[in-house]
């Protein structure tokens, strides 16, 4: 340990601070309330944190490796002197003094202590960066930094938080993209498995929602996975993926996520989609042959509502009754009567233009209207989970009033929110803590 005598002196000072601080609270003239005790302990912790950081900086030393070091150019890196650097950590600011080496031949420089600590040119610890990523994924950057300040957690400026999200968040996206590419090309299994056991009943879903990126409205595609019980109800954790990069990239991410859920090995797989061709094409390409495809019942009801509004007017009592009659036919498996009813209205010249598009929608998805069979088997029939995921992952963070995004930043936020709301933030954080440090 460097500066051993000075470090031991600070350790002794910390012990005195703690003892005196606790005794002062315990031996006061007036009884101390819990709130006063808590406030006193927080102030004591701040003083102790400052002393600990000072002791750590001394114990780390300067990283001095002698008067010179070999340079890659064949010349010599010569010691110039010690240069200060203040690194923000979750405990506060770590005040370092580091030996700085420079090569006169090629202009290269090295700071051995920075290399050893893995900080490079950064002025924040990985813990600070990860905390910044998390809170900025959950709320706008300015509010996120205000929240950390209110909680007494060291934090960066709003502008610096934006840089961290772009750079470190961009690395997160790139790594997840690489995982998806490796699965597609080499069938290399992804890490961070959601479940160790194969689920018996798995629901897989996908949908899209719009956000304003790069000057226009673009669709973010969202996929969701969850385990359901014999009643068709979601149980346990859920998983999701999202991207603004287009359908092929979405399929790669979605298929990789499916491997984490052992989709191919699940006994019952139910695919719930809204009827968009890209969703069913994804199911056909990525899902096992025994997948039970089902048109989301909520979207089916929406289409029936549009037909009723076109015939009887919006909000009419007769239209509402008609919709309920058709929903009952669907749930009871009486598809012939259902299609006969829609076909009858499609033949009426006055309503043909209104009814035919919806009739075509149901005809294209006829094989996916097996609601009676699904209910008997205990399968879910509604895609509410992915609808909620669209709102949670993209809507609540990226569609607030007046928000305009760069697509790369919107992509970062969507990925980070997927990690968090899939219950994987702790696993993600541990993985990054064990990544090799980046070169300076």
RODO-564111 format. One record per residue (C-alpha): residue in one letter; x, y, z. Coordinates in steps of 0.2 Angstrom, whole numbers, plus 5000, padded with zeros to 4 digits. Layout:
N
AXYZ ...
END
This chain:
440
X500050005000 X500650174995 X500750315008 X500450195022 X500750315037 X499550445029 X498250325025 X498250255043 X498150425050 X496550455039 X495850285045 X496050345063 X495250505059 X493750415052 X493650315067 X493650465078 X492350555067 X491150405068 X491350385087 X491150565090 X489650585079 X488750435086 X489150495104 X488550675101 X486850605095 X486650475109 X487150595123 X486250755118 X485250855131 X483650835122 X482950665115 X483350635097 X481950595085 X482250465072 X482250605059 X483550705068 X484550545070 X484450505052 X484950675047 X486450675058 X487050505052 X486850565034 X487950715037 X489150595046 X489250485031 X489650625020 X491150675030 X491750495031 X491550475012 X492650625009 X493950545021 X493850375013 X494050444996 X495550545002 X496350385010 X495950284994 X496850414983 X498350404994 X498350214995 X498250204976 X499750304974 X500250394958 X500650244947 X502450294946 X503450164936 X505150244936 X505850384926 X505450314909 X504450174900 X504750094883 X503650164869 X502850064855 X503750174842 X505450114849 X505750274859 X505550314877 X504150374887 X504850494900 X504150544916 X503450724915 X502750734933 X501150704942 X499550764935 X497850784945 X496250704940 X494550704949 X493450554946 X491650564951 X491150404960 X489550354969 X490450394985 X490950564979 X492450634970 X494050534971 X495550654970 X496950574961 X498750624957 X499450514942 X501150494935 X501150554917 X502350494904 X502650574887 X503750514871 X504650654863 X504850544847 X503050514842 X502050614854 X501250464863 X500850474882 X500350354895 X499650364913 X499850194921 X498650224935 X497250264923 X497650104914 X497650004930 X495950084936 X495250064918 X494650244918 X495450304902 X494950484898 X493350464908 X493050564923 X491650454930 X491650284938 X490750144929 X489450144944 X489050334941 X488850294922 X487750144925 X486650244937 X486550384925 X485950254911 X484650184922 X483850354928 X483950424911 X483150274904 X481650294916 X481450484914 X482050644905 X483850674908 X483650844918 X482350774929 X483450614932 X484950714937 X483750824949 X483150664957 X484950594960 X485350764968 X483750754979 X484250584985 X486050634989 X486850534975 X488350604966 X487850644948 X488450724932 X487650874923 X486250854911 X487350884896 X488550754902 X487150634905 X486650644887 X488450604882 X488550454893 X486850394887 X487450414869 X489150334871 X488950194885 X487150164879 X487750144862 X488950014867 X487549924876 X486449924859 X488049874849 X488349724861 X486449664860 X486549684841 X488049574840 X487249444851 X485749444839 X486949434824 X487949294832 X486349194835 X485749224817 X487449174809 X488149044820 X486748994832 X487849054847 X486649054862 X486349224870 X486849264888 X485749324902 X484449174901 X482749224908 X482349054914 X483448904918 X481948784916 X480948764900 X479248844902 X477748734898 X476648874892 X477349024883 X476549174875 X477449274861 X476849434855 X477349584844 X476649754839 X477249924834 X477050104840 X477550274832 X478850394839 X479650554832 X481450524827 X482550604814 X481250734810 X479850614806 X478650484813 X479450314813 X478850144820 X479650064834 X479349874834 X479049794851 X479049604855 X478549524872 X478649354880 X477849284895 X477349124904 X475449094907 X474548974918 X473148844914 X471848994914 X472849094901 X473449224914 X475249284914 X476249224928 X478049274934 X479249384924 X479049454907 X480349494893 X480349624879 X481349684865 X481149844854 X482049934840 X481750074827 X482949994815 X481749894804 X480849724802 X482449624799 X483349694813 X481849664824 X481649484819 X483549454824 X483249534841 X481549444844 X482249274839 X483749294850 X482549344865 X481549184860 X483049084864 X483249154881 X481449094884 X481848914877 X480348944865 X480748794854 X480648674869 X479048744876 X477548624875 X476348764872 X476748914862 X475449044858 X475749184846 X474649334848 X474649474835 X473649614828 X473549544810 X474949654802 X475849544789 X477549574796 X477049504813 X476449334805 X477949334794 X479049344810 X478049204818 X478249094802 X480049124801 X480549114820 X479249004829 X479148814831 X477948724820 X476748684835 X476448874838 X474648914840 X474249074830 X472849184836 X472249354831 X472249464846 X470449474851 X470549664856 X471049704838 X469649594831 X468349684842 X469149854836 X468749804818 X467049754822 X466749924831 X467350014815 X466049914805 X464649954817 X465050144817 X465050144798 X463350064797 X462450134812 X463450284817 X464750304831 X464150264848 X462450194843 X461550074854 X461149954840 X462949954834 X463549904851 X462349764852 X462849704835 X464749704840 X464349604855 X463349474844 X464849454833 X466049444847 X465049304855 X465049214838 X466949224837 X467149164855 X465949014852 X466748964836 X465249004825 X466349064811 X465149024797 X463749134805 X465049264808 X465649274790 X463949264783 X463449414794 X464949524788 X464649464770 X462849514770 X463249694775 X464649694762 X463449664748 X462449814753 X463049954741 X462850084754 X464050004766 X465149904755 X466550024755 X466550024774 X466349834777 X467449754764 X469149804771 X468649734788 X467949574780 X469549554771 X470549574787 X469549434795 X469649324779 X471549344779 X471649294797 X470249154797 X471349014803 X471849124818 X470049154824 X470048994835 X469549074851 X468448934857 X469848814855 X471048934863 X469948954878 X469648764880 X471548744880 X471848884893 X472649004881 X472649194882 X471749274868 X472249454870 X473849544867 X473649664881 X475449624887 X476249684871 X475149834871 X475649884888 X477549854883 X477349974868 X476750104880 X477950064894 X479550044883 X479250184870 X477650284874 X477950344892 X479750394889 X479950444870 X478150514866 X478050644879 X477350814873 X478550904861 X479850764862 X480950744846 X482350614845 X483850564836 X483550384831 X485150324838 X484650394855 X482950334854 X483650164850 X484750164866 X483350214877 X482150084870 X483549944873 X483850014891 X482050014896 X481849834889 X483249774900 X482549864915 X480749814913 X481249634909 X481949624926 X483749604920 X484549764925 X485549684939 X486249554928 X486649684915 X487549784928 X488649634934 X489149594916 X489749764913 X490749774929 X491649624923 X492049684906 X493849724902 X494249904904 X494350014888 X496050074883 X496450254887 
END
